[in-house]
Structure formats: structure tokens, C-alpha cells
Amino acid sequence: MAPGSERLFDSLGHFGRFQACVYFASVFQAMSCGIHYLASVFMAVTPKFVCGIPGNVNSILFHNSSESSIEDIWTLWASAENYIVVQLENGEIWELDQCSRSKREVSLDLTYEYEGNKSIFSCSDGFLYDDTKWKSTVVTQWDLVCDREWLAKLIQPTFMLGVLFGAVIFGDIADRLGRQRVIWFTSAGQFVFGIAVAFTFDYYSFVIVRFLLAMVSSGYLVVAFVYVTEFVGIKARTWASMHVHAFFAMGIMVVALVGFLVRTWWVYQIFLSIATLPFILCCWMLPETPFWLLSKERYEDAQKVIHIMARWNKVSTPCKVSELYSVQQDDLVSGRMGDGDTSSTKKHSILDLFCNWHIARRTITVWLIWFTGSLGYYVFSLSSVSLGGNEYLNLFLIGAVELPCYIIACIGMDKLGRRNTLIPFLILSALICVLIMFIPQDFNILIILANMAGKFSIGVAFGLIYLYTAELYPTIVRSLAVGSGSMMCRVGSVVAPFCVYLRSVWIFMPLLLVGIMALLSGILTIMLPETLGKPLTNTLVEATEMGRNKKSCSEKTSPAHCGAA
């Protein structure tokens, strides 16, 4: 914000009682975003399954074990290579595989091994699923297995694609119509679409409604960041912005808890959707930010909000809009005088993030960190249910480990600096990925602890990059830089589910990819300038000089080409 804007917080307090109420009310709903982002972890589980039985069963055989029902077989099932032998009441003997079934041509004694001729048939009678853990999932509801398995694998990526679209669309709408209206709409949208998901009638309607749910969830999260930032003063802004992530992590913990208690997917979805219903009922009371009102020249409305803030914070002489606006005008005029009137109206594009080699290298590095942070965050989260042991506890711990990591990130940013905190945690996450590969697979507890450490380290980097990006770029392209970084973040979240599916190729493939990206990002971060204690830059010339130890940008690139505003 402009220095004139900060005068408001000097008058009313940087984080008084009013800001605290608005902040916690707003970020409470961020839990709902965390809930919907990770809900498919349990909702789209693929249980053990085999082809349906073409008749009434007389006997069931699995290896050397003869059981009375299919349900008794699942505790012995260990691999997709297994099959079940059943004898029907008419004497026919069938072998039931996961994606086909075979009828033995010569019906002799019921044995597991058979070398004779068999006729192979498709699973035209549906499938039999293990319902000991989940009574119903999306996969069992619409038989998303075998040749339809790819549809199940698209559930999370299509949701993340909706996240990408939502961030772009609602971020722009919030600038046009106001933060308050978007918060109202996206909050109600999360509830309505969340409930609607539970009542979808087929796979395609399910994916479409989930896509819309992703858009409003992403829109809320993006606008909530802006909303709380515009209500919190600079003295508390770092901690406040970082801990929006903490409430998102609490949403992941709610997913683990509800998944443990509710084992039918549509009931599970309803419970998750009503978790933050109290916010929907009272979000209409949240005020619009005074800075958006000032930007739209709604001075009376802005003054009303300031008076409310003053009353809540017990300030007797609040700042007047006329004084605040005059300071902002003076800042604007002085900025134009300093940078030249001819460039004040220049429109900036993403090309300005590549105006010279130093800025271009910075942009590539920052984008890579955004991408790596998102990729690692979701790979560790989505993979947690496949680590062995109790999958509900694993996901709960993966969410819980984020809470202290943001505290560490804030302390490190203030004490060591942004770059000096980012580098070791990126490299540490890469080393942890390598370490996990050497842990024996039967050491479940050690593997879970190592994954928690990996999520912790990548979480520090992921939370830190938001503020660091804003400080690395000048005022004229700051929003553009953060927005483009956020786009790379969404790309990482879309790629993450596909990365997790590579476990079927090699169990450590996702960790290898995350480790390589984290190591590369950590090495490139060494070339970024430190921003701790340095004033925000206003032009690309100043930003370039910060990265070149005060050497002039004009040595290689003219100021005009750098795009000074």
C-alpha cells in the first residue's frame, strides 16, 4: 500500500479489536477451501474389487482358503494379480479377476490352480467392492475402474483446473465490484455447490459441479488474502497473511476427521460442506475495505467504515478521509514528478517482467519457486493416504504440521531474511525427498515422520514466497508479478495429481520429481536479492539496481526499456 494508506493504521491501530474480528471471521472460511481442495482424497478412493459373479454362489476359494462369502476374502487380498475362484449352484466354476472373468471349460474339483481351457468374458454384471472401510465412494458409485479408471484419475486435476480459472476470474471481479461482494458470493457458492456435489446423478455432472465448486473456493481464498491485507497494518501484515494458510491446513485436518467418521461419500460431502455454515449466515455483516471504496471515490462509505473501526478500536480521533485522500494524491503527484509524466499512463504487461536479463532471471526463479511450492505441497498431501498405517491419521498429521511451519517462516523472515530462510528450506525438502527413498517400506512410522518433515519444509517455502514476490518487484508491476506467480502455483496444483499417479510407474517417482525441482529452486534462489529491511521499489530501474548491488540498470538496458512508470 502507499505510504498515505498506512497513515490510516497509524491512526486506528495496525491490528485492533475490529481488525481481529474481521480477520478471524474471514480466514475461518478459508478452512472450507482446504476442505474442498483435499476432499477427493477419501471421496475418490478405489477399494479392492473383482468382477461381478454371474449367478448364485455355492463355494468360494482364494489360494488355500475356502470362505463362505466374498467379504471374508478381502482381508486376504494382497495384490491386483490375485483372483477369486467361485463355484455356482449350477456347477460352473469361474475365476474372477479385477477387470475380467474366466469360465473353466472343464468343471472338475474346485481347485485354485487350473491349466485347462478357459473362456474369458467382460465384467458385464458389474463389480464387487470391498466395503469394509468405505460403504460407498465415487469410484464404486459409477464403476470408475478398469477401462474407466482414467475418469477417476481426472477428478482431482479437473478440480485444480477450476481453481486456476477461479483465481483469475474472481480476482478481477473483486477489483471491479469490491471484495465484500465476492466474499459473499463465493462463500454462498461453496456451500451451495458443496451440497450439490452430493446429489449429482452421474460422473459428468459430478465433475462439472466440482469444477464450479473449485472456482468459488479458489476465488474466496484469493480475495480473502487481499481483504485481510487491506484491513491489517504493516506491523501485523506478515503474520496475518501467513496464517491464512494455517486455517487452510485446519481444513485438511477436518477432512481427515470427517473421513474417519463418515464412510459414505455423499454423506461425507454434505458434512464437509456444512462445516463452515456459521460463516455463511453472518458474512453479510463484513464491511467493504476502505481502500477499495477510496479507489472508487466512495468517500462517504469509506468514512463510515473508518468510524466503525475507530469505535471498535476505541480511538477517539480517527483519521478523516479528506486527510487520507489528500496524502494519497500528494504521493501520486510526487511519484509522477519523480518518474516523468510521459510514462505515468504507460500500461504494463507480463513482458515487463522480462525487461532485462536481471529481472527476467528473477522472474523465472520466482515462478519456479511458486510452481515447486505448490507441486510439493499437494504431492505430500495427496500421497499421505498411501504411506501405510492409518490413512486418516496420516492426513491429519500432514495438515497439523503446517501450523508450526508458518510460525517458523515468520520468525525466519524477520530474523534471517526472506532469501536466507527460503534457500535452506527448499534444499532441506529436496534432501528429505532423497532420504525417504532409502527408508525401508516396512518402517511406516519413520516414513510418515519423514513425509511430515518434507511437508513442513516445503510449507515454509510455499508460505514465504507470497510476500517475497511482492517485495522483489516494483509498485508498477507488483500485482502483475504476484498474479503471474499465483498462476504458476495453480499450474503446479494441476500437475500434482498426475505426479502422484506416477507411483504406479515407480513408487518414488513423485518424490524424485519434487526433490529435483526443490533443489533447482534452492540453487537459483541464491541469485535473488535479500529484501529484509529494504524499502519497496517503485520502478523497474530501482528493482534492477537492488539485484545488482546498486549498479545502474542503464549499463546494459536503458531506463525507458526497463519500463519506469
C-alpha positions in Angstrom: 0.0 0.0 0.0 1.0 3.6 -0.5 2.6 5.4 2.5 -0.5 7.6 2.7 -2.7 4.5 3.2 -0.6 3.4 6.1 -1.5 6.6 7.9 -4.9 5.1 8.4 -3.4 2.3 10.6 -1.2 4.7 12.5 -4.5 6.4 13.5 -6.7 3.4 14.1 -4.2 0.7 15.0 -2.5 -2.0 12.9 -4.4 -4.9 14.4 -7.0 -3.7 16.9 -10.2 -5.4 18.0 -12.0 -4.6 14.8 -9.3 -6.0 12.6 -9.1 -9.1 14.8 -12.8 -9.8 14.4 -12.8 -9.2 10.6 -9.6 -11.2 10.2 -10.7 -14.3 12.1 -14.2 -14.2 10.6 -12.7 -14.1 7.1 -10.0 -16.7 7.5 -12.4 -19.0 9.3 -14.0 -19.7 5.9 -10.5 -20.5 4.4 -11.0 -23.8 6.2 -13.7 -24.6 3.7 -11.2 -24.1 0.9 -8.8 -26.5 2.5 -11.7 -29.0 2.9 -12.8 -28.9 -0.7 -9.3 -28.9 -2.1 -8.5 -32.3 -0.4 -11.9 -33.8 -0.1 -11.3 -36.2 -3.0 -8.5 -37.9 -1.1 -11.2 -40.1 0.5 -14.2 -39.4 -1.7 -12.5 -41.0 -4.8 -10.9 -44.0 -3.0 -10.6 -47.1 -5.2 -11.2 -50.1 -2.9 -10.3 -53.7 -3.6 -12.6 -55.2 -6.3 -13.2 -58.1 -8.7 -15.7 -58.8 -11.5 -19.3 -59.4 -10.5 -20.5 -63.0 -10.1 -22.7 -64.4 -12.9 -25.1 -66.4 -10.7 -25.7 -67.8 -7.3 -22.5 -68.9 -5.4 -22.1 -72.3 -3.9 -18.4 -72.2 -2.9 -15.6 -69.6 -2.8 -11.9 -70.3 -2.9 -8.9 -68.0 -2.6 -5.5 -69.7 -2.7 -5.7 -72.4 0.0 -8.6 -70.6 1.9 -12.2 -71.6 1.4 -14.6 -68.9 2.6 -18.3 -68.5 2.9 -18.6 -65.1 1.3 -16.6 -62.6 -0.8 -16.4 -60.2 2.3 -14.2 -62.8 4.0 -11.7 -62.8 1.1 -10.8 -59.1 1.3 -8.7 -59.4 4.4 -6.5 -61.9 2.5 -6.3 -59.9 -0.7 -2.8 -58.5 -1.2 -2.3 -57.7 -4.9 -4.1 -56.8 -8.1 -2.6 -60.0 -9.5 -4.9 -62.1 -7.2 -8.1 -63.7 -8.4 -11.0 -65.5 -6.7 -12.4 -68.9 -7.8 -16.2 -69.4 -7.3 -18.4 -72.4 -8.0 -22.0 -71.6 -8.9 -25.1 -73.6 -7.9 -25.3 -75.0 -11.4 -21.8 -76.4 -11.1 -19.9 -73.8 -13.3 -16.5 -72.7 -12.0 -15.4 -69.1 -12.6 -12.2 -67.2 -12.0 -12.9 -63.6 -11.1 -10.1 -61.1 -11.9 -10.3 -57.3 -11.4 -11.2 -56.5 -15.0 -12.3 -59.8 -16.5 -13.7 -63.2 -15.6 -13.0 -66.6 -16.9 -15.2 -69.7 -17.2 -13.4 -73.0 -16.9 -14.4 -75.3 -19.7 -14.0 -78.5 -17.8 -15.6 -78.4 -14.4 -13.7 -80.7 -12.2 -13.0 -80.4 -8.5 -12.9 -76.9 -7.1 -9.1 -76.0 -7.1 -7.3 -72.7 -7.2 -4.8 -73.6 -9.9 -6.2 -74.7 -13.3 -4.3 -75.4 -16.5 -7.2 -76.2 -18.8 -9.0 -74.1 -21.3 -11.0 -71.1 -20.2 -13.4 -68.7 -21.9 -12.8 -65.1 -21.0 -15.7 -62.6 -20.5 -16.0 -59.0 -19.7 -17.4 -57.7 -16.4 -20.9 -57.3 -17.7 -22.5 -57.9 -14.3 -20.6 -55.0 -12.7 -18.1 -55.3 -9.9 -17.8 -56.5 -6.3 -16.1 -54.0 -4.0 -14.6 -54.2 -0.6 -16.8 -52.1 1.6 -15.1 -52.8 5.0 -13.6 -49.2 5.0 -15.9 -47.3 2.7 -19.5 -48.2 2.2 -19.6 -46.1 -0.9 -17.2 -43.9 -2.9 -17.4 -42.1 -6.2 -15.5 -45.0 -7.8 -17.9 -47.6 -6.6 -20.9 -45.4 -7.3 -20.1 -45.2 -11.1 -17.7 -48.1 -11.5 -14.7 -46.0 -12.3 -12.3 -48.9 -12.6 -10.5 -50.8 -15.4 -11.2 -49.1 -18.7 -13.0 -46.2 -16.8 -10.1 -45.8 -14.3 -8.8 -42.7 -16.1 -12.1 -40.9 -15.3 -11.3 -41.4 -11.6 -7.8 -40.0 -12.1 -9.3 -36.9 -13.7 -11.3 -35.9 -10.6 -8.6 -34.0 -8.7 -6.9 -32.5 -11.8 -10.2 -31.1 -13.1 -10.9 -29.6 -9.7 -7.4 -27.9 -9.7 -8.2 -26.6 -13.2 -11.3 -25.0 -11.7 -9.0 -23.5 -9.0 -6.9 -21.9 -11.8 -9.9 -20.4 -13.5 -11.4 -19.2 -10.3 -8.3 -17.4 -9.2 -8.2 -15.4 -12.4 -11.9 -14.6 -12.7 -12.8 -13.7 -9.2 -9.5 -11.8 -8.6 -10.6 -9.5 -11.5 -14.2 -9.3 -10.3 -13.0 -8.3 -6.8 -11.2 -5.3 -8.3 -14.2 -4.2 -10.2 -17.1 -4.9 -7.9 -15.5 -5.0 -4.5 -14.0 -7.6 -2.1 -17.2 -7.8 0.1 -19.5 -8.9 -2.8 -17.1 -11.5 -4.0 -16.7 -12.9 -0.4 -20.5 -13.1 -0.1 -20.9 -14.8 -3.5 -18.0 -17.3 -3.1 -18.9 -18.2 0.4 -22.5 -19.0 -0.6 -21.2 -20.7 -3.7 -19.0 -23.0 -1.6 -22.0 -24.1 0.4 -24.5 -24.5 -2.5 -22.1 -26.3 -4.8 -20.7 -28.3 -2.0 -24.1 -29.7 -1.1 -25.0 -30.0 -4.8 -22.0 -32.3 -5.4 -23.6 -34.9 -3.0 -26.7 -35.0 -5.2 -25.2 -35.3 -8.6 -26.7 -38.1 -10.7 -23.7 -39.2 -12.8 -20.0 -38.8 -13.1 -20.1 -35.9 -15.6 -22.5 -33.8 -13.5 -20.3 -34.6 -10.5 -17.2 -33.3 -12.3 -18.9 -30.2 -13.6 -20.3 -29.2 -10.2 -17.0 -29.9 -8.6 -15.4 -27.6 -11.2 -17.7 -24.8 -10.2 -17.0 -25.5 -6.5 -13.3 -25.3 -7.2 -13.8 -21.9 -8.9 -15.6 -20.3 -6.0 -13.3 -21.9 -3.4 -10.2 -20.5 -5.2 -12.0 -17.2 -5.7 -12.7 -16.9 -2.0 -9.1 -17.8 -1.0 -7.6 -15.2 -3.4 -9.9 -12.4 -2.4 -9.7 -13.3 1.3 -5.9 -12.7 1.1 -6.5 -9.2 -0.4 -9.4 -8.5 2.0 -7.5 -9.1 5.3 -4.3 -7.4 3.9 -6.3 -4.2 3.3 -7.6 -4.2 6.9 -4.3 -5.1 8.6 -1.5 -2.6 9.2 2.1 -3.2 8.1 3.2 -4.1 11.6 1.0 -7.2 11.7 0.6 -7.9 8.0 3.3 -10.5 7.6 1.9 -12.7 10.4 -1.7 -12.1 9.3 -1.1 -13.0 5.7 1.0 -16.1 6.5 -1.6 -17.5 8.9 -4.4 -17.5 6.3 -2.5 -20.7 5.2 -2.9 -22.1 8.7 -6.7 -22.1 8.5 -6.4 -23.8 5.1 -4.4 -26.5 6.9 -7.1 -26.8 9.5 -9.5 -27.6 6.7 -7.2 -30.6 5.7 -7.4 -31.8 9.3 -11.3 -31.6 9.2 -11.2 -33.7 6.0 -9.3 -36.4 7.9 -11.6 -36.3 10.9 -14.9 -36.4 8.8 -13.4 -39.1 6.6 -12.7 -41.3 9.7 -16.3 -40.8 11.0 -18.3 -40.9 7.8 -17.8 -43.7 5.2 -20.4 -42.9 2.6 -19.1 -40.4 0.0 -22.2 -38.3 -0.4 -22.9 -38.1 3.3 -19.2 -37.3 3.8 -19.5 -34.4 1.2 -22.6 -33.0 3.0 -20.8 -33.0 6.3 -17.8 -31.3 4.9 -19.9 -28.6 3.2 -21.8 -27.6 6.3 -18.7 -27.4 8.4 -18.4 -23.6 7.9 -22.1 -22.9 7.6 -22.0 -20.4 10.5 -19.8 -18.1 8.4 -22.4 -18.2 5.5 -25.1 -16.9 7.9 -23.1 -13.9 9.1 -20.7 -13.0 6.2 -23.1 -10.3 5.0 -22.1 -8.3 8.1 -18.5 -7.9 6.9 -17.7 -4.4 5.6 -16.1 -3.3 2.4 -12.4 -2.3 2.7 -11.9 1.5 2.9 -9.1 1.4 0.3 -11.3 -0.2 -2.3 -14.0 2.4 -1.5 -11.4 5.2 -1.9 -10.3 3.8 -5.2 -13.9 4.1 -6.4 -14.2 7.6 -4.9 -16.9 6.5 -2.5 -15.6 8.7 0.2 -18.7 8.8 2.5 -18.9 5.0 2.6 -15.1 4.9 3.4 -15.6 7.3 6.2 -18.4 5.2 7.7 -16.1 2.2 7.7 -13.3 4.2 9.4 -15.7 5.4 12.1 -16.8 1.8 12.8 -13.1 0.8 13.0 -12.4 3.7 15.4 -15.4 2.8 17.6 -14.4 -0.8 17.9 -10.7 0.0 18.5 -11.7 2.8 21.0 -10.0 5.6 19.0 -11.4 9.0 19.8 -9.9 10.9 16.9 -9.9 8.8 13.8 -8.3 9.7 10.5 -10.5 11.7 8.2 -11.0 10.6 4.6 -10.2 14.1 3.3 -6.8 13.9 5.0 -6.1 10.4 3.9 -7.1 11.2 0.3 -5.0 14.3 0.1 -2.0 12.4 1.2 -2.6 9.7 -1.4 -3.0 12.4 -4.0 0.3 14.0 -2.9 2.0 10.7 -3.1 0.6 10.1 -6.6 1.7 13.5 -7.8 5.2 13.2 -6.4 5.5 9.8 -7.9 4.6 11.2 -11.3 7.1 14.1 -10.9 9.8 11.7 -9.9 9.3 9.2 -12.7 8.2 11.5 -15.5 4.7 12.3 -16.7 5.2 10.7 -20.1 5.4 7.3 -18.5 2.7 7.6 -15.9 0.0 6.4 -18.2 2.0 3.5 -19.6 0.2 0.2 -19.4 2.3 -2.7 -18.2 2.2 -6.3 -19.3 3.8 -9.5 -18.4 6.7 -8.6 -20.8 7.8 -6.0 -18.3 8.8 -9.0 -16.0 11.4 -9.8 -18.7 12.6 -6.2 -19.4 16.2 -7.1 -18.9 18.3 -10.1 -18.0 18.4 -9.4 -14.3 14.6 -9.0 -14.0 14.0 -11.9 -16.4 16.2 -14.3 -14.3 14.4 -13.1 -11.2 11.0 -13.8 -12.7 12.0 -17.3 -13.9 13.3 -18.2 -10.4 10.2 -16.8 -8.7 7.9 -18.7 -11.0 9.9 -21.9 -10.4 9.5 -21.5 -6.6 5.8 -20.9 -6.9 5.4 -24.0 -9.1 7.7 -26.1 -6.8 6.0 -25.0 -3.6 2.5 -25.9 -5.0 3.7 -29.2 -6.5 5.4 -30.3 -3.3 2.6 -29.1 -1.1 -0.1 -31.2 -2.9 2.2 -34.2 -3.6 2.9 -34.6 0.1 -0.7 -34.0 1.0 -2.3 -36.3 -1.7 0.3 -39.1 -1.1 -0.2 -39.2 2.7 -3.1 -41.7 2.4 -0.7 -44.2 0.6 2.1 -44.2 3.2 0.7 -47.2 5.2 -0.7 -47.3 8.7 -3.9 -45.2 9.4 -4.5 -43.0 6.4 -6.9 -40.7 8.3 -4.2 -40.1 11.0 -1.6 -39.6 8.2 -3.6 -36.8 6.5 -4.5 -35.2 9.9 -0.7 -35.0 10.8 0.2 -33.7 7.3 -2.3 -30.9 7.9 -1.3 -30.3 11.5 2.4 -30.0 10.7 1.7 -26.8 8.7 0.6 -24.9 11.8 4.1 -24.5 13.3 5.7 -24.2 9.9 4.2 -20.8 9.3 5.3 -19.6 12.7 8.9 -20.7 11.9 8.5 -19.0 8.5 7.5 -15.6 10.1 10.3 -15.8 12.6 12.9 -16.7 9.9 11.7 -13.9 7.6 12.1 -11.3 10.3 15.3 -12.6 11.8 17.3 -14.2 9.0 15.7 -12.6 5.9 13.5 -13.8 3.1 16.2 -15.4 0.9 18.2 -16.8 3.8 15.0 -18.6 5.1 13.8 -19.8 1.7 17.1 -21.4 0.5 17.7 -23.8 3.4 14.1 -25.0 3.5 14.0 -25.6 -0.3 17.2 -27.6 -0.2 16.1 -29.4 3.0 12.9 -30.5 1.3 15.0 -31.9 -1.6 17.2 -33.8 0.9 14.2 -35.2 2.7 12.8 -36.5 -0.6 16.0 -38.4 -1.2 16.1 -39.6 2.4 12.6 -41.1 2.1 13.8 -43.2 -0.8 16.3 -45.0 1.4 13.8 -45.8 4.3 12.7 -49.5 4.2 9.0 -49.7 3.2 8.1 -51.6 6.4 9.2 -48.7 8.6 5.8 -47.0 8.4 6.3 -44.6 11.3 9.7 -43.4 10.0 8.3 -42.8 6.5 5.3 -40.8 7.9 7.6 -38.7 10.1 9.9 -38.0 7.1 6.9 -37.0 4.9 5.7 -34.7 7.7 9.2 -33.1 7.7 9.0 -32.7 3.9 5.6 -31.1 4.1 6.9 -28.8 6.9 9.9 -27.6 4.8 8.0 -27.1 1.6 5.3 -25.4 3.6 7.7 -22.8 4.9 8.9 -22.0 1.3 5.3 -22.0 -0.1 4.1 -19.6 2.6 7.1 -17.3 2.3 7.0 -16.8 -1.4 3.8 -14.7 -1.4 5.4 -11.8 0.5 8.8 -12.2 -1.0 7.5 -11.9 -4.5 5.7 -8.6 -3.6 9.0 -7.2 -2.2 11.1 -8.3 -5.2 9.1 -6.2 -7.8 8.4 -2.5 -8.0 5.0 -0.9 -7.5 4.2 -0.6 -11.2 4.2 -4.4 -11.8 3.9 -5.8 -8.2 0.3 -7.1 -8.6 1.2 -8.5 -12.0 4.2 -10.3 -10.5 2.2 -11.8 -7.7 -0.6 -12.7 -10.0 1.7 -14.4 -12.5 3.3 -16.3 -9.7 -0.1 -17.4 -8.4 -0.8 -18.7 -11.9 2.3 -20.8 -11.8 1.2 -22.0 -8.4 -2.1 -23.2 -9.9 -0.3 -24.9 -12.7 1.7 -26.8 -10.0 -1.6 -27.8 -8.3 -3.0 -29.2 -11.6 0.2 -31.2 -12.3 0.5 -32.6 -8.7 -2.3 -35.3 -9.0 -0.7 -36.6 -12.2 2.7 -36.6 -10.4 1.1 -38.7 -7.6 -0.2 -41.2 -10.2 3.4 -41.9 -11.3 3.7 -44.0 -8.1 2.3 -46.8 -10.3 5.4 -46.5 -12.5 7.9 -46.2 -9.6 6.8 -45.7 -6.0 9.4 -42.9 -5.5 8.8 -41.1 -8.8 6.7 -38.2 -7.3 9.3 -37.7 -4.6 12.1 -37.7 -7.1 10.4 -35.0 -9.2 9.7 -32.8 -6.2 13.2 -33.2 -4.9 14.8 -32.2 -8.3 12.5 -29.2 -8.5 13.2 -28.1 -4.9 17.0 -28.5 -5.3 17.0 -26.5 -8.5 14.8 -23.8 -7.0 17.0 -23.6 -3.9 20.2 -23.1 -6.0 18.6 -20.4 -8.2 17.3 -18.6 -5.1 20.9 -17.8 -4.2 20.9 -15.3 -7.0 17.8 -13.4 -5.7 18.4 -10.2 -3.7 17.6 -10.0 0.0 14.6 -7.7 0.7 14.6 -7.7 4.5 14.7 -4.1 5.8 14.8 -2.6 2.3 12.1 -0.2 1.1 9.7 -1.2 -1.6 10.9 -0.1 -5.1 8.7 1.9 -7.4 10.3 1.4 -10.8 12.0 -1.4 -12.6 15.2 0.6 -12.6 15.2 0.6 -8.8 14.3 -3.1 -8.7 17.2 -3.9 -11.1 19.6 -1.9 -9.0 18.5 -3.8 -5.9 19.5 -7.0 -7.7 22.8 -5.6 -8.9 24.2 -4.1 -5.7 23.2 -0.6 -6.7 24.7 -0.8 -10.2 22.8 1.2 -12.7 20.3 -0.5 -14.9 21.4 1.7 -17.8 24.8 -0.1 -18.1 23.1 -2.7 -20.3 19.5 -1.5 -20.6 18.0 1.9 -20.9 15.6 3.2 -18.3 12.9 3.5 -21.0 13.3 -0.1 -21.8 13.0 -1.1 -18.2 9.6 0.4 -18.1 9.8 3.1 -15.4 6.4 4.3 -14.5 
